Amino acid sequence: MAKKKKNLFEKFANWATVATGSSAAFIIAASIILIWIVTGPVFNYSDTWQLIINTGTTIVTFLMVFLIQKSQNKDSKAVHLKLNELLASHQGASNRMVNIEDLSEKELDQLHKFYVRLYNLAKKEDDLTCTHSIDAAEENHNTKLSSYKSKPHYNNARKNTSKESN
């Protein structure tokens, strides 16, 4: 029975997300506000007249927060699963990145430092298509660097980089 309720709520949430994100929903909301504004003089801009729009918008906003959060959670989970699939299927990718969203802020900062190092290593190379995993970055860089130093395109790139920085 609980599973049926979950499916029912999920179906409703999906429907409501699509419906409230539509042009028709915006037109309806704008029309309601316009009608409310036009009826102001009829009700002498009374407290009740103001309370109607305040209560209505508060209720709608309160409910929409939960619908938006549910939709965002679902979308976020789907994106993470897609990225995890790409990571898992790519030979050179670090499997440490799978479920990275579960790491603490401190652990994410530490990984960020690794990627800054990757960037700095990549900057030293003349081949922008070159990629590294976190574990192999330094080793790949040193291997490439030692073999590239003897090649003319490497030396030309280094000369051009020196000229640009001056």
C-alpha positions as CSV (number, residue, x, y, z in Angstrom):
1,M,0.0,0.0,0.0
2,A,2.9,2.4,0.8
3,K,4.4,1.9,-2.6
4,K,1.1,2.8,-4.3
5,K,0.9,6.0,-2.3
6,K,4.5,6.8,-3.3
7,N,3.8,6.2,-6.9
8,L,0.6,8.3,-6.7
9,F,2.5,11.2,-5.0
10,E,5.4,10.9,-7.5
11,K,2.9,11.0,-10.4
12,F,1.2,14.0,-8.9
13,A,4.5,15.8,-8.3
14,N,5.6,15.1,-11.9
15,W,2.3,16.3,-13.3
16,A,2.3,19.4,-11.0
17,T,5.9,20.3,-11.9
18,V,5.1,20.1,-15.6
19,A,1.8,22.0,-15.2
20,T,3.2,24.8,-13.1
21,G,6.1,25.3,-15.4
22,S,3.9,25.8,-18.4
23,S,3.0,29.0,-20.2
24,A,-0.7,28.4,-19.3
25,A,0.1,28.3,-15.6
26,F,1.9,31.7,-15.9
27,I,-1.0,33.2,-17.8
28,I,-3.5,31.9,-15.1
29,A,-1.3,33.3,-12.3
30,A,-1.0,36.6,-14.0
31,S,-4.7,36.7,-14.7
32,I,-5.5,36.1,-11.1
33,I,-3.3,38.9,-10.0
34,L,-4.8,41.2,-12.6
35,I,-8.3,40.3,-11.5
36,W,-7.2,41.0,-7.9
37,I,-5.8,44.4,-8.8
38,V,-9.0,45.3,-10.8
39,T,-11.2,44.4,-7.9
40,G,-9.3,46.6,-5.4
41,P,-11.5,49.6,-5.9
42,V,-14.7,47.4,-5.7
43,F,-13.6,46.2,-2.2
44,N,-12.1,49.6,-1.2
45,Y,-8.7,48.0,-0.9
46,S,-9.8,46.5,2.3
47,D,-7.8,44.3,4.6
48,T,-9.8,41.3,3.5
49,W,-9.0,42.1,-0.1
50,Q,-5.2,42.2,0.7
51,L,-5.5,39.1,2.9
52,I,-6.9,37.1,0.0
53,I,-3.9,37.6,-2.3
54,N,-1.4,37.3,0.6
55,T,-2.9,34.0,1.8
56,G,-3.2,32.6,-1.7
57,T,0.4,33.5,-2.7
58,T,1.8,32.2,0.6
59,I,0.0,28.8,0.2
60,V,1.1,28.4,-3.4
61,T,4.7,29.4,-2.6
62,F,4.8,27.0,0.4
63,L,3.6,24.1,-1.7
64,M,5.8,24.9,-4.7
65,V,8.9,24.8,-2.6
66,F,8.3,21.2,-1.9
67,L,7.4,20.4,-5.5
68,I,10.5,22.2,-6.8
69,Q,12.7,20.4,-4.3
70,K,11.3,17.0,-5.2
71,S,11.8,17.7,-8.9
72,Q,15.4,19.0,-8.3
73,N,16.3,16.0,-6.1
74,K,15.1,13.6,-8.9
75,D,16.9,15.5,-11.6
76,S,20.1,15.8,-9.5
77,K,20.0,12.0,-8.8
78,A,19.5,11.3,-12.5
79,V,22.5,13.5,-13.5
80,H,24.7,11.9,-10.9
81,L,23.8,8.5,-12.1
82,K,24.6,9.5,-15.7
83,L,27.9,11.0,-14.6
84,N,28.7,7.9,-12.6
85,E,28.0,5.7,-15.7
86,L,30.4,7.9,-17.7
87,L,33.1,7.6,-15.0
88,A,32.7,3.9,-14.6
89,S,32.8,3.3,-18.3
90,H,35.8,5.5,-19.1
91,Q,39.2,3.7,-18.8
92,G,41.2,6.7,-17.7
93,A,38.7,8.2,-15.3
94,S,39.2,7.9,-11.5
95,N,36.5,5.7,-9.9
96,R,36.9,7.9,-6.8
97,M,34.6,10.4,-8.4
98,V,31.6,8.0,-8.3
99,N,29.3,9.3,-5.6
100,I,31.5,12.3,-4.9
101,E,28.4,14.1,-3.8
102,D,28.6,12.1,-0.5
103,L,31.9,13.6,0.5
104,S,32.3,16.3,3.1
105,E,33.2,19.9,2.2
106,K,36.7,19.3,3.5
107,E,37.2,16.2,1.2
108,L,35.8,18.2,-1.7
109,D,38.3,21.0,-1.1
110,Q,41.1,18.4,-1.0
111,L,40.0,17.0,-4.4
112,H,39.7,20.5,-5.8
113,K,43.4,21.0,-4.9
114,F,44.2,17.8,-7.0
115,Y,42.4,19.3,-9.9
116,V,44.3,22.6,-9.6
117,R,47.5,20.5,-9.8
118,L,46.1,18.8,-12.9
119,Y,45.4,22.2,-14.4
120,N,48.8,23.4,-13.6
121,L,50.4,20.3,-15.2
122,A,48.2,20.6,-18.3
123,K,49.2,24.3,-18.6
124,K,52.9,23.1,-19.0
125,E,52.0,20.9,-21.9
126,D,51.5,22.0,-25.5
127,D,48.8,19.4,-26.2
128,L,45.4,20.6,-24.9
129,T,43.8,17.2,-25.7
130,C,46.0,15.5,-23.1
131,T,44.1,14.1,-20.1
132,H,45.0,12.6,-16.8
133,S,43.3,10.8,-13.9
134,I,44.1,12.1,-10.4
135,D,46.3,9.1,-9.7
136,A,48.3,9.1,-12.9
137,A,48.6,12.9,-13.4
138,E,52.2,13.4,-12.1
139,E,53.5,10.2,-13.6
140,N,51.9,10.9,-17.0
141,H,53.2,14.5,-17.0
142,N,56.8,13.5,-16.1
143,T,56.8,10.8,-18.7
144,K,55.5,13.0,-21.4
145,L,57.7,15.9,-20.4
146,S,60.9,13.8,-20.7
147,S,59.9,12.5,-24.1
148,Y,58.6,15.8,-25.4
149,K,61.7,17.8,-24.4
150,S,63.5,16.3,-27.4
151,K,60.8,17.1,-29.9
152,P,60.8,20.4,-31.9
153,H,57.1,21.2,-31.3
154,Y,57.6,21.1,-27.6
155,N,60.5,23.5,-27.7
156,N,58.6,25.8,-30.1
157,A,55.6,25.8,-27.7
158,R,57.8,26.6,-24.8
159,K,59.4,29.5,-26.7
160,N,56.0,30.9,-27.6
161,T,54.8,30.6,-24.1
162,S,57.9,32.5,-22.8
163,K,57.3,35.3,-25.4
164,E,53.6,35.6,-24.5
165,S,54.3,36.0,-20.8
166,N,56.8,38.8,-21.4
